[in-house]
Amino acid sequence: MVGIYHYNIGRLVTLPKHPDTSGKAVEYLADSRKPDVEKSWMWILSSTGLILCFYGPAGIGKSTLAGHLSEELRSVGRLAASISMSAFPTDTPGPETIIKMLAHELGNIHPRAIPKIVEAMYRCHGTSLETHIEGYIVEPLRLLGHPYPLIIILDAIDEWRDHPAFIKALAPLNSKSAFVKFIITSRLNPHTSHLPGIDQISAHTYPLLPVSKKVMKNYFKKHLETVPWVDGRKANGGDVIKLAELSAGLPVWASTVISMLSQQFSESPPHEILAGILASQWHVGANERLVGLYSNALTRLFPSPDAQTYFRRYFGITLVLRESLPLSDFSTLTGMPPHLVSKIQRSLSALQTRSPPEGSERMVHPATTLFHLSFLEYVQATTTENLFAISPFDSHSTLGLTYLKQISSLPSASAYLGPSLTLRDVQRCAVKYWPLHVSRGTRRSGVGWLETPHCLTLQTLSTDAQQWWATLFLKILLPERYRSREESQVHRDLKAMEGKMTSILNWLACRLGEADEDHWDFQVACLEVAVRIDSGRGEIWSELGRLYGKKGRTTGSLKMHEEAVLAFRSALELQQDSQAGLLDKLGDALVSCYIQHGNTTVLNEAILHHRNALALRPVPHPDRHMSLNCLASSLREYHQRHGGINALKQSISLFREALALRPAPHPDRHRTLRGLGVSLWNLFEHSGDISVLNEGISHLREALALQPASNPDRDGPLNTLAVVLLTLVNEVDGGIKILKEAVSHLRAALALKLPTCPARPMVLHNLGIALCKLHDYTGNTDALNESVSHLREALALWPKHHPYRFGSLGLLGRARWLVYCSDGNIDALNEGISLLREALGLLPASHRHRCIQLNTLGRALVSSYEHDGDIGSLNEGISHLREALELCPSSHVYRRPFYRDLYNSLRLQFEKIGEIGVLNEAIVICRESLAFRPSGSRRRVGYALERLLVLLRKRFEVTGDERDREEIQVLQQDCRRIGIQGGAQEMKNGR
């Protein structure tokens, strides 16, 4: 048993460890957060929720509170683990790493949990985040068997790049809060900032307010006594009051002031520093005081131009540094003598909110691990007033060059053959990171690159040095894959490249791509440097475009898609004869950019490239189906934006041809089925031909059947089929069953969409539509409220200029209007009208959905009139409803409800002002509505007849025209023939 225990301990220590931040914990001000601590304990002891989030601006004291709660919980045995995301570069650890780090903390605090943690190390490899959380966290806590939940604290979670994916993965723990709960801190309220996935988690948010003036006064009284005053010139009671006032309740401001006054190496005495702070800050707004304090502090610490230059030189490197380095190595990199580096470190310690672990005083650490985020943002702010501004680009350039010089001075391979010889820290970092820094600190321009010292240094590398670097690079990044049996093949591959660095970098990127781990940053860095060295390698440009496009699809980043376009353009320019494959890749990248920003010029260029690609693949070219599908998709995008029927018909024709070339079991058949199904749905919206809609649904059902439940890409077919089914709901009796099927598909699709997935907002958008429609059918207010929640999240996820953003704005506006219709909440109506106006403002006059937005805004304005009797709202609403009907194509399915809505509003106007002209217009609208698809369902025909009867009776009462009475009698007979009691009731809600 002892052997097993030691074995488990040995395995536990291999897990990722949280950096040691014990060197300088920010002091907790006595009783400063007493209500917040009490709130935490009340939640821990009584709530069944999973997450408690404290949120507040930078410097408010979130990390201090998190540290205090950690100590309290640890002292009573209730802490499971505690991690601060600001303790390491936030773009480094992925969600799996953080989960394992939490498990390491858990095992250290509760050794009895270690066996389950070790079991998870074997069982969870390669599984989902949810499985990792269950294995590494929940099962070990369950093994402990405590009658109360243990608490995990995650500080500064919003500073971590991958926190949305982690939060999303916590949803299955809602039912397990008896074992574990989470306390997190963030600058933003996760609900109001619409953190993806937070609505699926039982979470309570609590604003962290500024510390009281009384607490701040006590803090200053205590700590000003410790300042090494000169000549007895101490701070007085008035200074304490002023400082407490100026602090605005920000602990970081107060602690920074005390650090500045206590600085041992300052050339100014403390009383002068204090006077300067009071004078410079007294007339500055509270939001600017932190920036002003940083400026004041740096000016005093580095008063001369030379000192400021050294600061920027030192801090610029630490700002982009990825790993800690010994002081001597850092001195070598920067060319700054060790004593000067140490002096700058001591000076800046006054501004640090965290210190490195004990025993690492002779190390230089990444700035992101030591300084408050507000300070890092300040030094990167490129304003004319900021004398200390640092360019990350320039810093990458400097560090990249110094790392390259390290590579050129590496000893030969033979020097490392002995088992005891290893790389120094600076050499290992140089080997690993020089491509990354060079790619981020130089331009691609051929002429510009040739003039850089980076280029000149690379040219001096011998063939042996290049091959030796590549070997070490692989060993560092892929230690598990680089085995001795592979070394000989690696050496042969590298030798065959004959010292051509471009080929070596391309080969390394390919090897990294074959690995299980995600090395995207390093792959791109290698290829970026490769195209700088030799911009004439089309295949490298193409691979670079593929990698950028892949990242764009997973992150939704417009910048990534734009980089893909640039790379594919460069590849295409190098081809003497255009290649269809490259043309299609460029076209697809342009379409991805268009989807982000809606620039029609970009879409038109994409269509042109796809047409040219198709021309290069005539029948019977084996890849013709690929170009057919690409062109069909881009034409459908054009139609969806501009409503061109010819583009839509071309799209359908091309999809049909592509489908014929992709018979079952072709692996891409499902894509073409889906594209054809959507295009047929779009055609139905124009023609109203139900057979076209049914054919589209048939293709979409087949596409879904070709995607098994285990396929992670199944969400796309689920989403598309659901959207088209929502249209079918309006065309058949008993549509509620179809509607519920659509909601079910959309819920399943959403469950497959990670919070960071760029397609998530579209699924949220569509689920919002479906739930709104479910409310229309059933009156279920829970469905309506859920719809609002999903639409708000979708709106928060769309980029500002995304072409689909208007849709979510309009739908949220409609949903808020429906909330008003349900409960009379006038604030909901006003918000709805505001959102609808904003959505309409984003639509060009030619957009095919403009009529829908006009109609919805018109209906909301009519509701506003019904609430407060403002005839102006009614008149504006009718104006929008008229325009909506005019813009709606003559055969479009939306004309029927548009007729109904205009009829209802005209009836209200007639009742208000009594003008016969208004009544006549309403009758004309009713007649047109009845003539529109007279073969519709019995229910709809009956409603139209009833509306016309009501209006004719009103006009007969006013005019006594016998022709109206005769028509009334005829219409009553028509109603009886179809089983409707003509005129028995008015359809007040217009359904």
KAGITA-V566165 format. One record per residue. N is the residue number from 1. RES is the residue in one small letter. NEAR is the number of other C-alpha atoms within 12 Angstrom. Layout:
n=N res=RES near=NEAR
n=N res=RES near=NEAR
This chain:
n=1 res=m near=8
n=2 res=v near=8
n=3 res=g near=9
n=4 res=i near=13
n=5 res=y near=17
n=6 res=h near=16
n=7 res=y near=17
n=8 res=n near=28
n=9 res=i near=24
n=10 res=g near=18
n=11 res=r near=25
n=12 res=l near=33
n=13 res=v near=24
n=14 res=t near=19
n=15 res=l near=29
n=16 res=p near=23
n=17 res=k near=28
n=18 res=h near=32
n=19 res=p near=30
n=20 res=d near=23
n=21 res=t near=29
n=22 res=s near=21
n=23 res=g near=20
n=24 res=k near=23
n=25 res=a near=25
n=26 res=v near=31
n=27 res=e near=27
n=28 res=y near=30
n=29 res=l near=30
n=30 res=a near=21
n=31 res=d near=20
n=32 res=s near=32
n=33 res=r near=31
n=34 res=k near=20
n=35 res=p near=19
n=36 res=d near=30
n=37 res=v near=31
n=38 res=e near=18
n=39 res=k near=24
n=40 res=s near=36
n=41 res=w near=21
n=42 res=m near=15
n=43 res=w near=27
n=44 res=i near=32
n=45 res=l near=20
n=46 res=s near=17
n=47 res=s near=23
n=48 res=t near=26
n=49 res=g near=32
n=50 res=l near=37
n=51 res=i near=37
n=52 res=l near=42
n=53 res=c near=42
n=54 res=f near=42
n=55 res=y near=36
n=56 res=g near=29
n=57 res=p near=30
n=58 res=a near=34
n=59 res=g near=39
n=60 res=i near=37
n=61 res=g near=40
n=62 res=k near=46
n=63 res=s near=44
n=64 res=t near=37
n=65 res=l near=45
n=66 res=a near=44
n=67 res=g near=36
n=68 res=h near=31
n=69 res=l near=39
n=70 res=s near=34
n=71 res=e near=23
n=72 res=e near=22
n=73 res=l near=27
n=74 res=r near=24
n=75 res=s near=13
n=76 res=v near=15
n=77 res=g near=20
n=78 res=r near=33
n=79 res=l near=39
n=80 res=a near=45
n=81 res=a near=43
n=82 res=s near=46
n=83 res=i near=41
n=84 res=s near=42
n=85 res=m near=41
n=86 res=s near=38
n=87 res=a near=41
n=88 res=f near=38
n=89 res=p near=30
n=90 res=t near=27
n=91 res=d near=23
n=92 res=t near=26
n=93 res=p near=27
n=94 res=g near=26
n=95 res=p near=31
n=96 res=e near=33
n=97 res=t near=30
n=98 res=i near=40
n=99 res=i near=43
n=100 res=k near=37
n=101 res=m near=36
n=102 res=l near=41
n=103 res=a near=47
n=104 res=h near=41
n=105 res=e near=36
n=106 res=l near=44
n=107 res=g near=36
n=108 res=n near=26
n=109 res=i near=29
n=110 res=h near=30
n=111 res=p near=25
n=112 res=r near=23
n=113 res=a near=34
n=114 res=i near=37
n=115 res=p near=34
n=116 res=k near=34
n=117 res=i near=45
n=118 res=v near=36
n=119 res=e near=24
n=120 res=a near=32
n=121 res=m near=33
n=122 res=y near=17
n=123 res=r near=18
n=124 res=c near=24
n=125 res=h near=21
n=126 res=g near=15
n=127 res=t near=17
n=128 res=s near=23
n=129 res=l near=30
n=130 res=e near=26
n=131 res=t near=24
n=132 res=h near=36
n=133 res=i near=39
n=134 res=e near=33
n=135 res=g near=34
n=136 res=y near=44
n=137 res=i near=49
n=138 res=v near=39
n=139 res=e near=29
n=140 res=p near=36
n=141 res=l near=42
n=142 res=r near=27
n=143 res=l near=22
n=144 res=l near=29
n=145 res=g near=18
n=146 res=h near=21
n=147 res=p near=15
n=148 res=y near=25
n=149 res=p near=31
n=150 res=l near=38
n=151 res=i near=46
n=152 res=i near=42
n=153 res=i near=43
n=154 res=l near=43
n=155 res=d near=36
n=156 res=a near=40
n=157 res=i near=40
n=158 res=d near=35
n=159 res=e near=31
n=160 res=w near=32
n=161 res=r near=24
n=162 res=d near=30
n=163 res=h near=37
n=164 res=p near=30
n=165 res=a near=31
n=166 res=f near=35
n=167 res=i near=41
n=168 res=k near=33
n=169 res=a near=33
n=170 res=l near=40
n=171 res=a near=33
n=172 res=p near=25
n=173 res=l near=30
n=174 res=n near=27
n=175 res=s near=18
n=176 res=k near=28
n=177 res=s near=34
n=178 res=a near=26
n=179 res=f near=33
n=180 res=v near=41
n=181 res=k near=45
n=182 res=f near=49
n=183 res=i near=45
n=184 res=i near=46
n=185 res=t near=45
n=186 res=s near=40
n=187 res=r near=32
n=188 res=l near=26
n=189 res=n near=26
n=190 res=p near=35
n=191 res=h near=29
n=192 res=t near=20
n=193 res=s near=23
n=194 res=h near=26
n=195 res=l near=36
n=196 res=p near=42
n=197 res=g near=38
n=198 res=i near=34
n=199 res=d near=31
n=200 res=q near=31
n=201 res=i near=32
n=202 res=s near=28
n=203 res=a near=32
n=204 res=h near=29
n=205 res=t near=32
n=206 res=y near=29
n=207 res=p near=27
n=208 res=l near=38
n=209 res=l near=26
n=210 res=p near=31
n=211 res=v near=37
n=212 res=s near=26
n=213 res=k near=25
n=214 res=k near=23
n=215 res=v near=30
n=216 res=m near=37
n=217 res=k near=32
n=218 res=n near=24
n=219 res=y near=35
n=220 res=f near=37
n=221 res=k near=26
n=222 res=k near=20
n=223 res=h near=27
n=224 res=l near=32
n=225 res=e near=22
n=226 res=t near=18
n=227 res=v near=27
n=228 res=p near=25
n=229 res=w near=25
n=230 res=v near=17
n=231 res=d near=9
n=232 res=g near=13
n=233 res=r near=18
n=234 res=k near=26
n=235 res=a near=31
n=236 res=n near=20
n=237 res=g near=17
n=238 res=g near=15
n=239 res=d near=23
n=240 res=v near=31
n=241 res=i near=23
n=242 res=k near=27
n=243 res=l near=40
n=244 res=a near=32
n=245 res=e near=31
n=246 res=l near=35
n=247 res=s near=43
n=248 res=a near=34
n=249 res=g near=36
n=250 res=l near=37
n=251 res=p near=41
n=252 res=v near=43
n=253 res=w near=45
n=254 res=a near=46
n=255 res=s near=38
n=256 res=t near=41
n=257 res=v near=41
n=258 res=i near=40
n=259 res=s near=36
n=260 res=m near=42
n=261 res=l near=40
n=262 res=s near=31
n=263 res=q near=29
n=264 res=q near=23
n=265 res=f near=24
n=266 res=s near=28
n=267 res=e near=20
n=268 res=s near=25
n=269 res=p near=25
n=270 res=p near=33
n=271 res=h near=28
n=272 res=e near=21
n=273 res=i near=34
n=274 res=l near=36
n=275 res=a near=24
n=276 res=g near=24
n=277 res=i near=36
n=278 res=l near=29
n=279 res=a near=20
n=280 res=s near=23
n=281 res=q near=30
n=282 res=w near=24
n=283 res=h near=16
n=284 res=v near=20
n=285 res=g near=17
n=286 res=a near=22
n=287 res=n near=22
n=288 res=e near=21
n=289 res=r near=34
n=290 res=l near=39
n=291 res=v near=34
n=292 res=g near=33
n=293 res=l near=41
n=294 res=y near=39
n=295 res=s near=31
n=296 res=n near=30
n=297 res=a near=37
n=298 res=l near=37
n=299 res=t near=30
n=300 res=r near=31
n=301 res=l near=36
n=302 res=f near=28
n=303 res=p near=22
n=304 res=s near=16
n=305 res=p near=16
n=306 res=d near=14
n=307 res=a near=24
n=308 res=q near=25
n=309 res=t near=22
n=310 res=y near=28
n=311 res=f near=36
n=312 res=r near=31
n=313 res=r near=34
n=314 res=y near=40
n=315 res=f near=43
n=316 res=g near=32
n=317 res=i near=42
n=318 res=t near=39
n=319 res=l near=38
n=320 res=v near=38
n=321 res=l near=38
n=322 res=r near=31
n=323 res=e near=28
n=324 res=s near=33
n=325 res=l near=29
n=326 res=p near=26
n=327 res=l near=31
n=328 res=s near=25
n=329 res=d near=29
n=330 res=f near=39
n=331 res=s near=26
n=332 res=t near=22
n=333 res=l near=34
n=334 res=t near=34
n=335 res=g near=21
n=336 res=m near=23
n=337 res=p near=19
n=338 res=p near=23
n=339 res=h near=16
n=340 res=l near=22
n=341 res=v near=36
n=342 res=s near=26
n=343 res=k near=25
n=344 res=i near=32
n=345 res=q near=32
n=346 res=r near=26
n=347 res=s near=32
n=348 res=l near=35
n=349 res=s near=33
n=350 res=a near=37
n=351 res=l near=41
n=352 res=q near=37
n=353 res=t near=38
n=354 res=r near=35
n=355 res=s near=36
n=356 res=p near=31
n=357 res=p near=23
n=358 res=e near=15
n=359 res=g near=13
n=360 res=s near=19
n=361 res=e near=21
n=362 res=r near=24
n=363 res=m near=27
n=364 res=v near=39
n=365 res=h near=37
n=366 res=p near=32
n=367 res=a near=38
n=368 res=t near=38
n=369 res=t near=38
n=370 res=l near=41
n=371 res=f near=37
n=372 res=h near=37
n=373 res=l near=36
n=374 res=s near=32
n=375 res=f near=37
n=376 res=l near=32
n=377 res=e near=25
n=378 res=y near=28
n=379 res=v near=30
n=380 res=q near=27
n=381 res=a near=20
n=382 res=t near=15
n=383 res=t near=15
n=384 res=t near=9
n=385 res=e near=13
n=386 res=n near=23
n=387 res=l near=26
n=388 res=f near=39
n=389 res=a near=30
n=390 res=i near=32
n=391 res=s near=28
n=392 res=p near=31
n=393 res=f near=23
n=394 res=d near=27
n=395 res=s near=31
n=396 res=h near=35
n=397 res=s near=34
n=398 res=t near=37
n=399 res=l near=43
n=400 res=g near=42
n=401 res=l near=35
n=402 res=t near=36
n=403 res=y near=39
n=404 res=l near=40
n=405 res=k near=30
n=406 res=q near=32
n=407 res=i near=38
n=408 res=s near=30
n=409 res=s near=24
n=410 res=l near=30
n=411 res=p near=20
n=412 res=s near=22
n=413 res=a near=22
n=414 res=s near=13
n=415 res=a near=14
n=416 res=y near=16
n=417 res=l near=12
n=418 res=g near=10
n=419 res=p near=9
n=420 res=s near=8
n=421 res=l near=12
n=422 res=t near=18
n=423 res=l near=28
n=424 res=r near=19
n=425 res=d near=25
n=426 res=v near=37
n=427 res=q near=32
n=428 res=r near=29
n=429 res=c near=35
n=430 res=a near=39
n=431 res=v near=38
n=432 res=k near=37
n=433 res=y near=39
n=434 res=w near=43
n=435 res=p near=47
n=436 res=l near=37
n=437 res=h near=39
n=438 res=v near=44
n=439 res=s near=36
n=440 res=r near=31
n=441 res=g near=30
n=442 res=t near=37
n=443 res=r near=26
n=444 res=r near=29
n=445 res=s near=18
n=446 res=g near=19
n=447 res=v near=15
n=448 res=g near=15
n=449 res=w near=28
n=450 res=l near=22
n=451 res=e near=18
n=452 res=t near=25
n=453 res=p near=22
n=454 res=h near=36
n=455 res=c near=33
n=456 res=l near=17
n=457 res=t near=27
n=458 res=l near=37
n=459 res=q near=23
n=460 res=t near=20
n=461 res=l near=26
n=462 res=s near=21
n=463 res=t near=23
n=464 res=d near=26
n=465 res=a near=33
n=466 res=q near=37
n=467 res=q near=37
n=468 res=w near=33
n=469 res=w near=43
n=470 res=a near=43
n=471 res=t near=37
n=472 res=l near=33
n=473 res=f near=36
n=474 res=l near=37
n=475 res=k near=26
n=476 res=i near=24
n=477 res=l near=31
n=478 res=l near=26
n=479 res=p near=18
n=480 res=e near=14
n=481 res=r near=20
n=482 res=y near=23
n=483 res=r near=15
n=484 res=s near=14
n=485 res=r near=10
n=486 res=e near=18
n=487 res=e near=20
n=488 res=s near=14
n=489 res=q near=15
n=490 res=v near=28
n=491 res=h near=26
n=492 res=r near=14
n=493 res=d near=22
n=494 res=l near=31
n=495 res=k near=23
n=496 res=a near=17
n=497 res=m near=23
n=498 res=e near=19
n=499 res=g near=25
n=500 res=k near=27
n=501 res=m near=37
n=502 res=t near=35
n=503 res=s near=30
n=504 res=i near=37
n=505 res=l near=39
n=506 res=n near=37
n=507 res=w near=31
n=508 res=l near=41
n=509 res=a near=35
n=510 res=c near=24
n=511 res=r near=30
n=512 res=l near=32
n=513 res=g near=27
n=514 res=e near=16
n=515 res=a near=20
n=516 res=d near=15
n=517 res=e near=21
n=518 res=d near=21
n=519 res=h near=27
n=520 res=w near=29
n=521 res=d near=28
n=522 res=f near=37
n=523 res=q near=40
n=524 res=v near=42
n=525 res=a near=33
n=526 res=c near=43
n=527 res=l near=45
n=528 res=e near=43
n=529 res=v near=42
n=530 res=a near=39
n=531 res=v near=39
n=532 res=r near=36
n=533 res=i near=39
n=534 res=d near=30
n=535 res=s near=28
n=536 res=g near=21
n=537 res=r near=27
n=538 res=g near=29
n=539 res=e near=30
n=540 res=i near=38
n=541 res=w near=41
n=542 res=s near=40
n=543 res=e near=34
n=544 res=l near=45
n=545 res=g near=39
n=546 res=r near=34
n=547 res=l near=38
n=548 res=y near=37
n=549 res=g near=37
n=550 res=k near=27
n=551 res=k near=31
n=552 res=g near=31
n=553 res=r near=29
n=554 res=t near=21
n=555 res=t near=29
n=556 res=g near=31
n=557 res=s near=29
n=558 res=l near=33
n=559 res=k near=23
n=560 res=m near=29
n=561 res=h near=37
n=562 res=e near=35
n=563 res=e near=33
n=564 res=a near=38
n=565 res=v near=40
n=566 res=l near=28
n=567 res=a near=39
n=568 res=f near=39
n=569 res=r near=31
n=570 res=s near=30
n=571 res=a near=33
n=572 res=l near=31
n=573 res=e near=23
n=574 res=l near=22
n=575 res=q near=21
n=576 res=q near=9
n=577 res=d near=15
n=578 res=s near=24
n=579 res=q near=29
n=580 res=a near=32
n=581 res=g near=33
n=582 res=l near=39
n=583 res=l near=39
n=584 res=d near=43
n=585 res=k near=41
n=586 res=l near=45
n=587 res=g near=45
n=588 res=d near=45
n=589 res=a near=45
n=590 res=l near=45
n=591 res=v near=41
n=592 res=s near=40
n=593 res=c near=38
n=594 res=y near=32
n=595 res=i near=37
n=596 res=q near=34
n=597 res=h near=28
n=598 res=g near=32
n=599 res=n near=24
n=600 res=t near=27
n=601 res=t near=16
n=602 res=v near=28
n=603 res=l near=35
n=604 res=n near=29
n=605 res=e near=28
n=606 res=a near=39
n=607 res=i near=40
n=608 res=l near=28
n=609 res=h near=37
n=610 res=h near=41
n=611 res=r near=33
n=612 res=n near=28
n=613 res=a near=34
n=614 res=l near=35
n=615 res=a near=24
n=616 res=l near=26
n=617 res=r near=24
n=618 res=p near=18
n=619 res=v near=16
n=620 res=p near=12
n=621 res=h near=17
n=622 res=p near=16
n=623 res=d near=24
n=624 res=r near=32
n=625 res=h near=36
n=626 res=m near=38
n=627 res=s near=43
n=628 res=l near=46
n=629 res=n near=43
n=630 res=c near=41
n=631 res=l near=46
n=632 res=a near=45
n=633 res=s near=43
n=634 res=s near=43
n=635 res=l near=43
n=636 res=r near=39
n=637 res=e near=38
n=638 res=y near=38
n=639 res=h near=34
n=640 res=q near=33
n=641 res=r near=33
n=642 res=h near=27
n=643 res=g near=30
n=644 res=g near=23
n=645 res=i near=27
n=646 res=n near=19
n=647 res=a near=28
n=648 res=l near=35
n=649 res=k near=28
n=650 res=q near=29
n=651 res=s near=38
n=652 res=i near=38
n=653 res=s near=27
n=654 res=l near=35
n=655 res=f near=41
n=656 res=r near=29
n=657 res=e near=26
n=658 res=a near=36
n=659 res=l near=33
n=660 res=a near=22
n=661 res=l near=28
n=662 res=r near=25
n=663 res=p near=18
n=664 res=a near=16
n=665 res=p near=14
n=666 res=h near=18
n=667 res=p near=17
n=668 res=d near=23
n=669 res=r near=32
n=670 res=h near=33
n=671 res=r near=37
n=672 res=t near=44
n=673 res=l near=45
n=674 res=r near=44
n=675 res=g near=43
n=676 res=l near=46
n=677 res=g near=41
n=678 res=v near=45
n=679 res=s near=45
n=680 res=l near=38
n=681 res=w near=42
n=682 res=n near=40
n=683 res=l near=38
n=684 res=f near=32
n=685 res=e near=36
n=686 res=h near=30
n=687 res=s near=24
n=688 res=g near=30
n=689 res=d near=24
n=690 res=i near=26
n=691 res=s near=18
n=692 res=v near=26
n=693 res=l near=36
n=694 res=n near=27
n=695 res=e near=27
n=696 res=g near=39
n=697 res=i near=38
n=698 res=s near=24
n=699 res=h near=34
n=700 res=l near=38
n=701 res=r near=29
n=702 res=e near=26
n=703 res=a near=37
n=704 res=l near=32
n=705 res=a near=22
n=706 res=l near=27
n=707 res=q near=26
n=708 res=p near=16
n=709 res=a near=17
n=710 res=s near=11
n=711 res=n near=16
n=712 res=p near=19
n=713 res=d near=26
n=714 res=r near=31
n=715 res=d near=34
n=716 res=g near=34
n=717 res=p near=41
n=718 res=l near=42
n=719 res=n near=43
n=720 res=t near=39
n=721 res=l near=45
n=722 res=a near=44
n=723 res=v near=43
n=724 res=v near=44
n=725 res=l near=41
n=726 res=l near=37
n=727 res=t near=34
n=728 res=l near=34
n=729 res=v near=29
n=730 res=n near=31
n=731 res=e near=31
n=732 res=v near=22
n=733 res=d near=17
n=734 res=g near=15
n=735 res=g near=22
n=736 res=i near=26
n=737 res=k near=20
n=738 res=i near=29
n=739 res=l near=36
n=740 res=k near=28
n=741 res=e near=27
n=742 res=a near=37
n=743 res=v near=40
n=744 res=s near=27
n=745 res=h near=34
n=746 res=l near=40
n=747 res=r near=30
n=748 res=a near=26
n=749 res=a near=37
n=750 res=l near=38
n=751 res=a near=30
n=752 res=l near=31
n=753 res=k near=33
n=754 res=l near=35
n=755 res=p near=37
n=756 res=t near=30
n=757 res=c near=34
n=758 res=p near=29
n=759 res=a near=34
n=760 res=r near=37
n=761 res=p near=40
n=762 res=m near=38
n=763 res=v near=44
n=764 res=l near=48
n=765 res=h near=44
n=766 res=n near=45
n=767 res=l near=47
n=768 res=g near=45
n=769 res=i near=44
n=770 res=a near=42
n=771 res=l near=43
n=772 res=c near=40
n=773 res=k near=36
n=774 res=l near=35
n=775 res=h near=29
n=776 res=d near=30
n=777 res=y near=25
n=778 res=t near=19
n=779 res=g near=19
n=780 res=n near=20
n=781 res=t near=25
n=782 res=d near=18
n=783 res=a near=29
n=784 res=l near=36
n=785 res=n near=30
n=786 res=e near=32
n=787 res=s near=40
n=788 res=v near=40
n=789 res=s near=36
n=790 res=h near=43
n=791 res=l near=43
n=792 res=r near=37
n=793 res=e near=37
n=794 res=a near=43
n=795 res=l near=40
n=796 res=a near=29
n=797 res=l near=37
n=798 res=w near=37
n=799 res=p near=25
n=800 res=k near=19
n=801 res=h near=21
n=802 res=h near=31
n=803 res=p near=33
n=804 res=y near=34
n=805 res=r near=36
n=806 res=f near=37
n=807 res=g near=41
n=808 res=s near=44
n=809 res=l near=44
n=810 res=g near=44
n=811 res=l near=45
n=812 res=l near=49
n=813 res=g near=44
n=814 res=r near=45
n=815 res=a near=46
n=816 res=r near=41
n=817 res=w near=39
n=818 res=l near=41
n=819 res=v near=35
n=820 res=y near=28
n=821 res=c near=29
n=822 res=s near=25
n=823 res=d near=18
n=824 res=g near=19
n=825 res=n near=19
n=826 res=i near=24
n=827 res=d near=20
n=828 res=a near=28
n=829 res=l near=35
n=830 res=n near=29
n=831 res=e near=28
n=832 res=g near=38
n=833 res=i near=39
n=834 res=s near=25
n=835 res=l near=34
n=836 res=l near=39
n=837 res=r near=32
n=838 res=e near=24
n=839 res=a near=34
n=840 res=l near=34
n=841 res=g near=21
n=842 res=l near=27
n=843 res=l near=30
n=844 res=p near=20
n=845 res=a near=19
n=846 res=s near=18
n=847 res=h near=30
n=848 res=r near=29
n=849 res=h near=34
n=850 res=r near=36
n=851 res=c near=34
n=852 res=i near=38
n=853 res=q near=45
n=854 res=l near=42
n=855 res=n near=42
n=856 res=t near=46
n=857 res=l near=48
n=858 res=g near=42
n=859 res=r near=46
n=860 res=a near=44
n=861 res=l near=40
n=862 res=v near=39
n=863 res=s near=41
n=864 res=s near=34
n=865 res=y near=27
n=866 res=e near=27
n=867 res=h near=21
n=868 res=d near=16
n=869 res=g near=17
n=870 res=d near=18
n=871 res=i near=24
n=872 res=g near=19
n=873 res=s near=28
n=874 res=l near=35
n=875 res=n near=29
n=876 res=e near=27
n=877 res=g near=37
n=878 res=i near=40
n=879 res=s near=26
n=880 res=h near=34
n=881 res=l near=39
n=882 res=r near=33
n=883 res=e near=27
n=884 res=a near=37
n=885 res=l near=37
n=886 res=e near=23
n=887 res=l near=27
n=888 res=c near=32
n=889 res=p near=26
n=890 res=s near=23
n=891 res=s near=21
n=892 res=h near=31
n=893 res=v near=32
n=894 res=y near=35
n=895 res=r near=36
n=896 res=r near=38
n=897 res=p near=34
n=898 res=f near=40
n=899 res=y near=41
n=900 res=r near=40
n=901 res=d near=43
n=902 res=l near=44
n=903 res=y near=41
n=904 res=n near=41
n=905 res=s near=43
n=906 res=l near=39
n=907 res=r near=38
n=908 res=l near=31
n=909 res=q near=34
n=910 res=f near=28
n=911 res=e near=21
n=912 res=k near=21
n=913 res=i near=16
n=914 res=g near=17
n=915 res=e near=20
n=916 res=i near=24
n=917 res=g near=17
n=918 res=v near=28
n=919 res=l near=35
n=920 res=n near=27
n=921 res=e near=28
n=922 res=a near=37
n=923 res=i near=35
n=924 res=v near=23
n=925 res=i near=35
n=926 res=c near=36
n=927 res=r near=28
n=928 res=e near=26
n=929 res=s near=37
n=930 res=l near=31
n=931 res=a near=22
n=932 res=f near=26
n=933 res=r near=26
n=934 res=p near=18
n=935 res=s near=16
n=936 res=g near=24
n=937 res=s near=18
n=938 res=r near=22
n=939 res=r near=23
n=940 res=r near=31
n=941 res=v near=31
n=942 res=g near=35
n=943 res=y near=36
n=944 res=a near=43
n=945 res=l near=44
n=946 res=e near=37
n=947 res=r near=43
n=948 res=l near=44
n=949 res=l near=38
n=950 res=v near=34
n=951 res=l near=38
n=952 res=l near=38
n=953 res=r near=29
n=954 res=k near=29
n=955 res=r near=32
n=956 res=f near=22
n=957 res=e near=16
n=958 res=v near=20
n=959 res=t near=17
n=960 res=g near=14
n=961 res=d near=16
n=962 res=e near=16
n=963 res=r near=15
n=964 res=d near=25
n=965 res=r near=23
n=966 res=e near=17
n=967 res=e near=22
n=968 res=i near=28
n=969 res=q near=20
n=970 res=v near=19
n=971 res=l near=32
n=972 res=q near=28
n=973 res=q near=21
n=974 res=d near=23
n=975 res=c near=28
n=976 res=r near=19
n=977 res=r near=16
n=978 res=i near=19
n=979 res=g near=17
n=980 res=i near=23
n=981 res=q near=21
n=982 res=g near=30
n=983 res=g near=28
n=984 res=a near=18
n=985 res=q near=19
n=986 res=e near=22
n=987 res=m near=25
n=988 res=k near=17
n=989 res=n near=20
n=990 res=g near=23
n=991 res=r near=22
